[in-house]
């Protein structure tokens, strides 16, 4: 029984001895979530221009 009490006292003393450290804490940068845009929006105007030019060429 004495050995159990001594072991428990050593374990509790050892766990409090290593509770903290002097090292700087590591802080992770915040996660930035960007909303994606549709890729078809950037190609809509050139396609529309191509259709208008094609219609102008076909009409003449």
Secondary structure, DSSP 8 states (H G I E B T S, - for coil): -HHHHHHHHHHHHHHHHTS--SS---------------THHHHHHHHHHHHHHHHHHHH-
